[in-house]
Amino acid sequence: MNIELTDQDTLIDSEVIETYRISPPDTDEIRRLVLQVDDPAFRARPGQNIGVVVEGDSAFGRKQHVRRYAITEVAPVDDEDGVAMAILVKRCFYIDEVSGEKYPGVASNFLCDIRAGQKVSLVGPYKNPFKIPSDPNANLLLIGTGTGIAPFRTMIKEVYREGIEWKGDVRLFFGARSGMESLYTNEKGSDMVHYYDKDTFEAFNALALRPLSDERDALRESLSTHIDEAWGLLNKPNTHVYLAGLRKTADITDKVFGERASSAGKDWENIKQGLIDEERWQEVLYA
């Protein structure tokens, strides 16, 4: 999510203490970065967003470019009055719709190229975009694309943390071109096995590996293939729906659920509005 730097924002100094690629070498590059802030007054929690400040493109009149990333982990630094935060970054490129020319994403390429020991300016952190229900019997329907679903990883850790007996069903539907299957999985051996009860948690992924397909196609396939599972959960009165990632995530969700509702003689717009009115629909989307 891109944001504008304001006079009220205070720049925070951080240092990259770890960066490594988590996606296979023949796929889209996704990296995990750990940023250390040596300031005893700085506070951050997993699920919040941090703004990364990089030099903007002067051709477009932007001296500074700010991009928000979800904080996936926070840990104290040994023998230091500071914290270390982990974020996930996908190297992005954009195609000009008029010229067809390919441009590198400013923040993502800066962060993917940076090395341990280098400095990064930050702003924030900003509040957690998603509110988890207080009732552990609630069901969570998580829908997203790409690294935009990093907040879901934090949510899953939160509901399955020690001392919490989450009884509701948690279902994650996501689309990714590559690499994300290593972050969200049902198999033992992944880090997520430590955070979920497999009787209540399941992830549904459809990697977009076909020519011309992308994250949006993968999400559409993931939802369509498992529409009975998603639709059944969505219609339960204690289900909360969360959307995150590309803005077209909402368009895809509306299309798939709209077709399912129509086949059942129901109106999807009314169903969705009811979820919104009952505060059981939340979304964080970016262009």
Secondary structure, 3 states (H helix, E strand, C coil): CEECCCCCCCCEEEEEEEEEECCCCCCCCEEEEEEEECCCCCCCCCCCEEEEEEECCHHHCCCEEEEEEEEEEEEECCCCCCEEEEEEEECCEEECCCCCCEEECHHHHHHHHCCCCCEEEEEEEECCCCCCCCCCCCEEEEEEEHHHHHHHHHHHHHHCCCCCCCCCCEEEEEEECCCHHHCCCCCCCCHHHHCCCCCCEEEEEEECCCCCCCHHHHHHHHHHHCHHHHHHHHCCCCEEEEEEEECHHHHHHHHHHHHHHHHCCCCHHHHHHHHHHCCCEEEEEEC
